[in-house]
């Protein structure tokens, strides 16, 4: 069945030799190997409550890891200091409040000296009106 397919192996200069999957999406659907789900039904409330009670330790706190942890950064990668992204004027108060909140929880800490790596802050207003605050760690992830 797979005799005419070439295995995906590195080609010259790190390129990848073209290889095709044995079956495409339409063939998989016709053979009932894949089923598209357009509506996802949630679990009944009693099952949700049971799961949350059974695994209560997973649903509380910030998920802090005990002990001291380090992230080894490749010294050959040049540090990147990104500029600040613009924050909508209407979101500045919420952003300031959220940053104060996570600082109080000791998730983040204020620094006064320069650092080699600076990532951009990303904030999104969620449907419930609260603000989601994240960092864009794309550059730092490349160095790990």
N, C-alpha and C positions, 0 to 999 in steps of 0.2 A: 504494500500500500504506500509506503514512504520511499520506495526505491528511487523515484525520479526527483526527490527533494534533496537539496543540498543542505547540510547542517550549517547553522549560523556560526561561523568561525571568523576570527579576525583575519582580514586580508592585508595587503601590503600597506605599510605606513599607518596602521591602526584603523583602517577603514573596515567596514563590515560587508562581507559577501552577501548579496541579495538572496534572501530565502523567503519563501512564501509558506503561509500556514496551509495545512492539507485541506481545510474546509473554511469557506468564508462564512460571514454572519447569516446570509440568506439560506445557505445549505444547512447550517446548524439549526436554524429555525424550522426548516422543512422536515428535518429528521427528528424534531422535538428534543434536541440536545440543549437548546437554549430557549428560555421563555422570557419575554419582556413583561415587566411588572409596571403597570401604569398607575396603579393605586396601591398604596401601602396601608394596610389596616393596622391600627395600634392594638396593643394587648388590652384585654379587659382590665378595668381599674383594680379588681381584686388580685389579679395576677401581678400587676405593676406593684401594688403595695407589698405583696408577698416577696417579690424580688428585692425591693428596696429594704425591707426588713431583714431579709436573709443576708444581704450584702451591705448592711448599713455603714460599715467602716469605709467602703469605697465612696460613698456619697457624702462624706463629711470632711470638712477642712479643705486645705489647699493642696493636699497631696505632697506634702513636704517629705523629702528623703532625709533620713537620719544620717549623720556622719558628715565628713568633709569630702567634697567632690571637686575634681578639676577637669577642665577641658583642655586637651593638648592641641595647640594650634601649630600648624606647619610654619616653621620660621622662614622658609623660602617664599612664602606668600606675603606680598606687600600689604600691610594694613590699609584699610579703606575707611575714610571718615566721610560719611554721607551728610549732605546738607539737610536742614529741617524741611519737612514737607509742610505745605500750607494747611492751616486749620481754619475751618469755617468759623467766622466770627460768632455765629449762633451756638457753636459747640464749645467755645473756649471755657465757659464757666463749668460745664459738665466735665470737660477734660481735666481742668484744674482740680475739681473735686475728686475725680476718679484717681488721679495720680497721688493726691494726698491720702486717699483711702488705702491704696496698695502700698504706699510708703509706710503708713501706720501699721499695716499687717506685716511689714518687713519682707515684702515680695521684691521691692526695689529699694535702693538707697541713693540718696543724693550724693554726688561727688563734686568737689570743687576744683580738682586738678584735671588737666587734659588726659585723655586716654588715646591709645593708638587706634582702637576700633570704635567707630560711631555708626550706629544703625539708625535708619529713619523710623520715626514713630508713625504708626498707621492707626487711624481711628475710624470707626464706623458706627453710625447710629442704628441700634437694633430696633426691631418692630415694637418692642415693649417700651421704647423710649430711653433705655439705658445705653450707655456708650461702651462699645468693645474697643479696648486699647491693646495693640500688639506692636511688635517690632518686626521690621523687614530684615531678617538675618541672612539674606541670600549670600552676601559677600563673605560673612563669617563662616557660613556652612561650607563654602568652597575650601576654606583653610583648615577644616577639621579632618 
